[in-house]
């Protein structure tokens, strides 16, 4: 339960702060472009870095005695779906089904391309199920995300 709270509370805290800033008119309408630029150029790359750092710390101690190549075929399929199919599906839904504005559609596709975090590893280890597969998947997904997310940001930006 503590792991879930540690992962969820910061997200809801950011949402609450954004809501309060709008509610009390702390930021004007003109600041939205500046905030969007800040998120695109500074916060999103930092988020990727933090995700990699958290995963490395959580997995680092575990990887000493485990094989990361466990069930490489299954892990390869999961990686394919996570980094190619899921962002492509989100892109298609955002642009063609929901018909979002391009900025928001791209933002959703970029979020879909982010690597899986340490929560998957923590859940697998706590329940004693698929620990090696979760470990291998997170490592593979994180390494591949360095290329795919960078390429996506360079292509659109």
TORKOL-4160 file (C-alpha; in steps of 0.2 Angstrom, whole numbers, padded with zeros to 4 digits, m for minus):
157
<pt num="1" X="0000" Y="0000" Z="0000"/>
<pt num="2" X="0014" Y="0012" Z="0004"/>
<pt num="3" X="0022" Y="0009" Z="m0013"/>
<pt num="4" X="0005" Y="0014" Z="m0021"/>
<pt num="5" X="0004" Y="0030" Z="m0011"/>
<pt num="6" X="0022" Y="0035" Z="m0014"/>
<pt num="7" X="0018" Y="0033" Z="m0033"/>
<pt num="8" X="0001" Y="0041" Z="m0033"/>
<pt num="9" X="0002" Y="0055" Z="m0021"/>
<pt num="10" X="0014" Y="0066" Z="m0031"/>
<pt num="11" X="0004" Y="0065" Z="m0046"/>
<pt num="12" X="m0012" Y="0070" Z="m0037"/>
<pt num="13" X="m0002" Y="0084" Z="m0028"/>
<pt num="14" X="0003" Y="0091" Z="m0045"/>
<pt num="15" X="m0015" Y="0090" Z="m0051"/>
<pt num="16" X="m0022" Y="0099" Z="m0035"/>
<pt num="17" X="m0009" Y="0112" Z="m0037"/>
<pt num="18" X="m0014" Y="0116" Z="m0055"/>
<pt num="19" X="m0032" Y="0116" Z="m0050"/>
<pt num="20" X="m0029" Y="0128" Z="m0036"/>
<pt num="21" X="m0018" Y="0139" Z="m0047"/>
<pt num="22" X="m0032" Y="0141" Z="m0059"/>
<pt num="23" X="m0046" Y="0142" Z="m0046"/>
<pt num="24" X="m0037" Y="0157" Z="m0037"/>
<pt num="25" X="m0031" Y="0165" Z="m0054"/>
<pt num="26" X="m0012" Y="0164" Z="m0048"/>
<pt num="27" X="m0007" Y="0162" Z="m0067"/>
<pt num="28" X="m0014" Y="0172" Z="m0081"/>
<pt num="29" X="m0019" Y="0165" Z="m0098"/>
<pt num="30" X="m0003" Y="0170" Z="m0106"/>
<pt num="31" X="0007" Y="0160" Z="m0095"/>
<pt num="32" X="0000" Y="0143" Z="m0102"/>
<pt num="33" X="0012" Y="0144" Z="m0117"/>
<pt num="34" X="0027" Y="0147" Z="m0106"/>
<pt num="35" X="0022" Y="0133" Z="m0094"/>
<pt num="36" X="0019" Y="0121" Z="m0109"/>
<pt num="37" X="0037" Y="0126" Z="m0116"/>
<pt num="38" X="0044" Y="0123" Z="m0099"/>
<pt num="39" X="0036" Y="0105" Z="m0098"/>
<pt num="40" X="0041" Y="0101" Z="m0116"/>
<pt num="41" X="0059" Y="0107" Z="m0115"/>
<pt num="42" X="0064" Y="0104" Z="m0097"/>
<pt num="43" X="0052" Y="0094" Z="m0087"/>
<pt num="44" X="0048" Y="0079" Z="m0099"/>
<pt num="45" X="0067" Y="0075" Z="m0102"/>
<pt num="46" X="0069" Y="0076" Z="m0083"/>
<pt num="47" X="0055" Y="0065" Z="m0080"/>
<pt num="48" X="0063" Y="0052" Z="m0091"/>
<pt num="49" X="0079" Y="0054" Z="m0082"/>
<pt num="50" X="0071" Y="0052" Z="m0065"/>
<pt num="51" X="0061" Y="0036" Z="m0071"/>
<pt num="52" X="0078" Y="0029" Z="m0076"/>
<pt num="53" X="0086" Y="0033" Z="m0060"/>
<pt num="54" X="0072" Y="0026" Z="m0049"/>
<pt num="55" X="0072" Y="0010" Z="m0059"/>
<pt num="56" X="0091" Y="0008" Z="m0058"/>
<pt num="57" X="0091" Y="0011" Z="m0039"/>
<pt num="58" X="0076" Y="m0001" Z="m0037"/>
<pt num="59" X="0083" Y="m0014" Z="m0049"/>
<pt num="60" X="0102" Y="m0012" Z="m0045"/>
<pt num="61" X="0102" Y="m0022" Z="m0030"/>
<pt num="62" X="0091" Y="m0036" Z="m0037"/>
<pt num="63" X="0101" Y="m0037" Z="m0053"/>
<pt num="64" X="0117" Y="m0043" Z="m0045"/>
<pt num="65" X="0110" Y="m0061" Z="m0043"/>
<pt num="66" X="0097" Y="m0062" Z="m0057"/>
<pt num="67" X="0097" Y="m0065" Z="m0075"/>
<pt num="68" X="0090" Y="m0051" Z="m0085"/>
<pt num="69" X="0088" Y="m0062" Z="m0101"/>
<pt num="70" X="0074" Y="m0072" Z="m0093"/>
<pt num="71" X="0061" Y="m0077" Z="m0105"/>
<pt num="72" X="0068" Y="m0065" Z="m0118"/>
<pt num="73" X="0055" Y="m0070" Z="m0131"/>
<pt num="74" X="0040" Y="m0064" Z="m0119"/>
<pt num="75" X="0050" Y="m0049" Z="m0114"/>
<pt num="76" X="0053" Y="m0044" Z="m0132"/>
<pt num="77" X="0034" Y="m0045" Z="m0136"/>
<pt num="78" X="0030" Y="m0035" Z="m0121"/>
<pt num="79" X="0043" Y="m0022" Z="m0126"/>
<pt num="80" X="0037" Y="m0021" Z="m0144"/>
<pt num="81" X="0019" Y="m0018" Z="m0138"/>
<pt num="82" X="0024" Y="m0005" Z="m0125"/>
<pt num="83" X="0035" Y="0005" Z="m0137"/>
<pt num="84" X="0028" Y="0003" Z="m0154"/>
<pt num="85" X="0010" Y="m0003" Z="m0153"/>
<pt num="86" X="0004" Y="0007" Z="m0138"/>
<pt num="87" X="0011" Y="0024" Z="m0144"/>
<pt num="88" X="0005" Y="0021" Z="m0161"/>
<pt num="89" X="m0012" Y="0017" Z="m0155"/>
<pt num="90" X="m0013" Y="0032" Z="m0143"/>
<pt num="91" X="m0007" Y="0043" Z="m0158"/>
<pt num="92" X="m0021" Y="0036" Z="m0169"/>
<pt num="93" X="m0034" Y="0038" Z="m0156"/>
<pt num="94" X="m0029" Y="0056" Z="m0151"/>
<pt num="95" X="m0027" Y="0062" Z="m0169"/>
<pt num="96" X="m0041" Y="0053" Z="m0178"/>
<pt num="97" X="m0054" Y="0046" Z="m0166"/>
<pt num="98" X="m0054" Y="0059" Z="m0152"/>
<pt num="99" X="m0047" Y="0073" Z="m0164"/>
<pt num="100" X="m0037" Y="0082" Z="m0151"/>
<pt num="101" X="m0027" Y="0097" Z="m0154"/>
<pt num="102" X="m0010" Y="0093" Z="m0161"/>
<pt num="103" X="m0001" Y="0098" Z="m0145"/>
<pt num="104" X="m0012" Y="0087" Z="m0134"/>
<pt num="105" X="m0012" Y="0073" Z="m0146"/>
<pt num="106" X="0007" Y="0073" Z="m0146"/>
<pt num="107" X="0008" Y="0074" Z="m0127"/>
<pt num="108" X="m0002" Y="0059" Z="m0125"/>
<pt num="109" X="0009" Y="0049" Z="m0138"/>
<pt num="110" X="0024" Y="0055" Z="m0128"/>
<pt num="111" X="0017" Y="0049" Z="m0112"/>
<pt num="112" X="0013" Y="0032" Z="m0120"/>
<pt num="113" X="0031" Y="0031" Z="m0125"/>
<pt num="114" X="0038" Y="0033" Z="m0107"/>
<pt num="115" X="0046" Y="0018" Z="m0099"/>
<pt num="116" X="0038" Y="0008" Z="m0086"/>
<pt num="117" X="0043" Y="0012" Z="m0069"/>
<pt num="118" X="0049" Y="0003" Z="m0053"/>
<pt num="119" X="0031" Y="0000" Z="m0048"/>
<pt num="120" X="0030" Y="m0015" Z="m0059"/>
<pt num="121" X="0045" Y="m0022" Z="m0051"/>
<pt num="122" X="0039" Y="m0019" Z="m0034"/>
<pt num="123" X="0023" Y="m0027" Z="m0037"/>
<pt num="124" X="0031" Y="m0042" Z="m0045"/>
<pt num="125" X="0043" Y="m0044" Z="m0031"/>
<pt num="126" X="0030" Y="m0041" Z="m0017"/>
<pt num="127" X="0019" Y="m0055" Z="m0024"/>
<pt num="128" X="0033" Y="m0066" Z="m0029"/>
<pt num="129" X="0027" Y="m0068" Z="m0047"/>
<pt num="130" X="0036" Y="m0065" Z="m0064"/>
<pt num="131" X="0050" Y="m0056" Z="m0055"/>
<pt num="132" X="0064" Y="m0060" Z="m0068"/>
<pt num="133" X="0052" Y="m0056" Z="m0082"/>
<pt num="134" X="0047" Y="m0039" Z="m0074"/>
<pt num="135" X="0066" Y="m0035" Z="m0071"/>
<pt num="136" X="0071" Y="m0040" Z="m0089"/>
<pt num="137" X="0056" Y="m0030" Z="m0096"/>
<pt num="138" X="0060" Y="m0014" Z="m0086"/>
<pt num="139" X="0078" Y="m0014" Z="m0091"/>
<pt num="140" X="0075" Y="m0017" Z="m0109"/>
<pt num="141" X="0060" Y="m0005" Z="m0110"/>
<pt num="142" X="0071" Y="0009" Z="m0101"/>
<pt num="143" X="0086" Y="0006" Z="m0113"/>
<pt num="144" X="0075" Y="0007" Z="m0128"/>
<pt num="145" X="0066" Y="0022" Z="m0122"/>
<pt num="146" X="0082" Y="0032" Z="m0123"/>
<pt num="147" X="0081" Y="0030" Z="m0142"/>
<pt num="148" X="0063" Y="0030" Z="m0145"/>
<pt num="149" X="0057" Y="0044" Z="m0134"/>
<pt num="150" X="0072" Y="0055" Z="m0140"/>
<pt num="151" X="0068" Y="0051" Z="m0158"/>
<pt num="152" X="0050" Y="0055" Z="m0155"/>
<pt num="153" X="0054" Y="0072" Z="m0147"/>
<pt num="154" X="0066" Y="0076" Z="m0161"/>
<pt num="155" X="0054" Y="0071" Z="m0175"/>
<pt num="156" X="0040" Y="0082" Z="m0168"/>
<pt num="157" X="0050" Y="0096" Z="m0160"/>
